Amino acid sequence: MGIFGPYVQKINYKDLTQKADNYRNNGQVDLALGTYLAIEKSAGLDKKTDSQAYATLMAGVAATLAVKDFNSSYYQYASGSFRKAFYFYKITNGNVGKGVVCREAGNLALNVKEFDQAREAFDQSIHILEIEESFAQLGLSIIRKATLEAHFNKSMALDLFERGITTLKKEPTAGVNLAEALYEKAVFLFKDSSLPEAEEVIKTSQSWFEAKHSGKEYLYDQTRVYGLLYVIYWVNGRKDDMSRFWRLFGQGLAKMDVLVAQIVKNEVDEMVKLIQVKINSLI
């Protein structure tokens, strides 16, 4: 019988959570959601509220990867997951968890260009995490706000990127968050026409994601890094490097859910169009 049959089969929360996290980190959203749901339900029966909170939060993070607009069923799923996760963290007095929920809710809002809502959520996250001195999470929340402010104030965004990265470096175990932060900064630098700096920053992110991390997988982020490197080398006319990273980018997309792959591909297409517009303006 299944784990929710007449008897409850004990599960290994650590192993199952890593499996779900790997699905999420590989852009396999539907598999991640099914696994997180199994963890959430079993943790509820076992009265493991911490596990229940984490699984619910990460289900929302996974669903966000597949969100294109308000009409997406994944948007509704993510929004509901964040509300539930915040409730679970209130029960456990998990203030760091609440700060992370606020950040991820802000990221969801940013995905659908609800900028005011995103800013409010990021500010709330930063406030909570500053009090808790959770540098690994605080730094990433500052980076998310930097990504938001890049739409409006480049100087403010750059200051936030520097502050976020400095904060992350205070925590030796913040590797994945720092690698994500460097990717976001590299995208910002690329869009600001600072190609040499963007290449330097993204290579550091690339090195982290390509390293081995005790069974943890990061295909989604790695593929996005390859996409940015492809565009950088396309602009620089480095055909061999461009071809290599285009191939790696395509291989990564092929392993993701179709909708997630489409969203990641659109990100790269938008960067290419941005460069084409800048080139045309000079003609």
C-alpha positions in Angstrom: 0.0 0.0 0.0 1.0 3.6 -0.5 2.3 5.8 2.4 -1.3 7.1 2.9 -3.0 3.6 2.9 -4.4 1.8 5.9 -1.0 2.0 7.5 1.6 4.7 7.3 5.0 3.7 5.9 7.8 5.6 7.5 9.8 7.7 5.1 13.3 9.1 5.2 12.6 12.8 5.2 16.3 13.7 4.5 16.6 11.5 1.4 13.1 12.3 0.0 13.7 16.0 0.5 17.0 15.9 -1.4 15.2 14.0 -4.2 12.5 16.7 -4.3 15.2 19.5 -4.2 17.1 17.9 -7.1 13.9 17.8 -9.2 13.3 21.5 -8.4 16.9 22.4 -9.1 16.8 20.5 -12.4 13.7 22.4 -13.6 11.5 19.3 -13.3 8.7 21.1 -11.6 5.9 18.5 -11.8 8.1 15.8 -10.3 9.2 18.2 -7.6 5.6 19.2 -6.7 4.5 15.6 -6.4 7.4 14.7 -4.1 7.0 17.8 -1.9 3.3 17.1 -1.6 4.1 13.6 -0.3 6.6 15.0 2.2 4.0 17.6 3.3 1.3 15.1 3.9 3.5 12.6 5.7 5.0 15.3 7.8 1.6 16.4 8.8 0.7 12.9 9.9 4.0 12.7 11.8 3.5 16.1 13.3 6.9 17.3 11.8 5.9 20.8 11.2 9.4 21.9 10.2 9.5 19.4 7.4 5.9 20.3 6.5 6.9 24.0 6.3 10.0 23.4 4.2 8.2 21.1 1.7 5.4 23.6 1.3 7.8 26.5 0.8 9.9 24.7 -1.7 6.8 23.5 -3.6 6.0 27.2 -4.1 9.6 27.9 -5.2 9.4 25.1 -7.7 6.0 26.2 -9.1 7.4 29.7 -9.5 9.9 28.4 -12.1 6.9 27.6 -14.4 5.0 30.9 -14.0 4.5 33.0 -17.1 1.6 35.1 -16.0 -1.3 35.5 -13.6 -3.4 33.0 -15.5 -1.0 30.2 -14.9 -2.1 27.4 -12.6 1.4 27.4 -11.3 1.0 31.0 -10.1 -2.0 30.0 -8.1 -0.2 26.9 -6.7 2.9 29.0 -5.7 0.8 31.7 -4.1 -1.2 29.2 -2.0 2.0 27.4 -1.0 3.6 30.5 0.3 0.6 31.4 2.4 0.6 27.9 3.9 4.3 27.9 4.5 4.1 31.2 6.3 1.4 29.8 8.6 3.6 26.7 9.4 6.6 28.9 10.2 4.4 31.0 12.5 3.5 27.8 14.4 7.2 26.8 14.8 8.4 30.4 15.5 10.6 30.0 12.4 11.5 33.6 11.7 14.1 32.8 9.2 11.6 30.6 7.4 9.1 33.5 7.4 11.8 35.8 5.9 12.5 33.3 3.1 8.7 32.9 2.4 8.5 36.7 2.0 11.4 36.7 -0.4 10.0 33.9 -2.5 6.6 35.5 -2.6 8.3 38.7 -3.8 10.1 36.7 -6.5 6.7 35.3 -7.7 5.4 38.9 -7.9 8.4 40.0 -9.8 7.9 37.2 -12.3 4.5 38.7 -13.2 5.8 42.3 -13.1 3.9 43.2 -9.9 6.8 45.5 -8.9 5.2 47.3 -5.9 4.1 44.0 -4.4 7.5 42.5 -5.0 9.3 45.5 -3.4 7.1 45.3 -0.3 7.7 41.5 0.1 11.5 41.9 -0.4 11.6 44.7 2.2 9.7 42.6 4.7 12.1 39.7 4.0 15.1 41.9 4.5 13.7 43.3 7.7 13.1 39.9 9.2 16.4 38.4 8.2 18.4 41.4 9.4 17.0 40.8 12.9 17.8 37.1 12.7 21.3 37.8 11.2 20.7 34.9 8.8 23.4 36.1 6.3 22.9 33.3 3.7 19.2 34.2 3.3 19.5 37.9 3.9 22.1 38.3 1.2 19.9 36.5 -1.4 16.9 38.7 -0.4 19.0 41.8 -1.0 20.0 40.4 -4.4 16.4 39.8 -5.3 15.6 43.4 -4.5 18.6 44.4 -6.6 17.1 42.5 -9.6 13.9 44.4 -9.0 15.5 47.8 -8.8 17.5 47.2 -12.0 14.2 48.0 -13.8 14.2 51.5 -12.3 17.5 52.7 -10.8 20.7 51.1 -12.0 22.9 52.9 -9.4 20.7 51.6 -6.6 20.7 48.1 -8.1 24.4 48.0 -8.3 24.8 49.1 -4.7 22.3 46.4 -3.7 24.2 43.7 -5.6 27.4 44.7 -3.9 25.7 44.7 -0.5 24.0 41.4 -1.1 27.2 39.7 -2.2 29.2 41.1 0.7 26.5 39.8 3.1 26.6 36.3 1.5 30.3 36.1 1.9 29.9 36.4 5.6 28.4 32.9 5.6 30.8 30.1 4.4 27.9 27.7 3.7 26.1 30.2 1.4 27.6 28.7 -1.7 24.5 28.1 -3.8 23.0 31.5 -2.8 26.3 33.2 -3.7 26.4 31.5 -7.1 22.8 32.5 -7.8 23.7 36.1 -6.7 26.7 36.2 -9.1 24.5 35.0 -12.0 22.0 37.8 -11.3 24.7 40.4 -11.1 26.3 39.1 -14.3 22.9 39.5 -16.1 22.7 43.0 -14.8 26.2 43.9 -16.0 25.5 42.3 -19.4 22.4 44.4 -19.9 24.3 47.5 -18.8 26.8 46.8 -21.6 29.6 45.8 -19.1 30.6 42.6 -21.0 34.1 42.0 -19.6 32.8 42.4 -16.0 29.8 40.2 -16.8 32.0 37.5 -18.1 34.3 37.6 -15.1 31.4 37.4 -12.7 29.6 34.6 -14.5 32.7 32.4 -14.7 32.8 32.3 -10.9 29.1 31.3 -10.8 29.8 28.7 -13.5 32.7 27.2 -11.5 30.4 26.7 -8.5 27.5 25.1 -10.4 29.8 22.7 -12.3 31.5 21.4 -9.1 30.3 18.4 -7.2 28.0 19.0 -4.2 27.4 15.8 -2.3 24.5 14.5 -4.5 22.9 17.8 -5.0 22.1 18.9 -8.5 21.7 22.3 -10.1 20.9 21.8 -13.7 18.4 24.8 -13.9 20.9 27.4 -12.7 23.8 25.8 -14.6 21.7 26.0 -17.8 20.9 29.7 -17.2 24.7 30.3 -16.7 25.4 28.6 -20.1 22.7 30.7 -21.8 24.3 33.9 -20.6 27.8 32.7 -21.6 26.4 31.9 -25.0 25.1 35.4 -25.5 28.4 37.0 -24.2 30.5 35.0 -26.6 28.0 35.7 -29.5 28.5 39.4 -28.9 32.3 39.0 -28.7 32.4 37.0 -31.9 34.0 34.0 -30.2 32.4 31.3 -32.4 34.0 28.2 -30.8 32.9 29.3 -27.3 29.5 30.4 -28.5 28.9 27.0 -30.2 30.0 25.1 -27.1 27.8 27.0 -24.7 24.8 26.9 -27.1 25.2 23.1 -27.2 25.4 22.9 -23.4 22.4 25.3 -23.1 20.3 23.1 -25.4 21.3 19.9 -23.5 20.1 21.5 -20.2 16.8 22.7 -21.7 16.1 19.2 -23.0 16.1 17.8 -19.4 13.7 20.4 -18.0 9.9 20.5 -18.1 8.9 22.0 -21.4 7.3 25.1 -19.9 10.3 25.8 -17.7 12.7 25.3 -20.6 10.6 27.7 -22.7 10.8 30.4 -20.0 14.6 30.0 -19.7 15.0 30.1 -23.5 12.9 33.3 -23.6 15.3 34.9 -21.1 18.2 34.3 -23.5 16.1 35.4 -26.5 15.4 38.7 -24.7 19.1 39.3 -24.1 19.9 38.7 -27.7 17.1 41.1 -28.8 18.5 43.7 -26.3 21.9 43.5 -28.0 20.3 43.7 -31.5 18.4 46.8 -30.5 21.6 48.5 -29.2 23.5 47.5 -32.4 20.6 48.9 -34.6 20.7 52.2 -32.7 24.3 52.7 -33.7 23.7 52.2 -37.4 
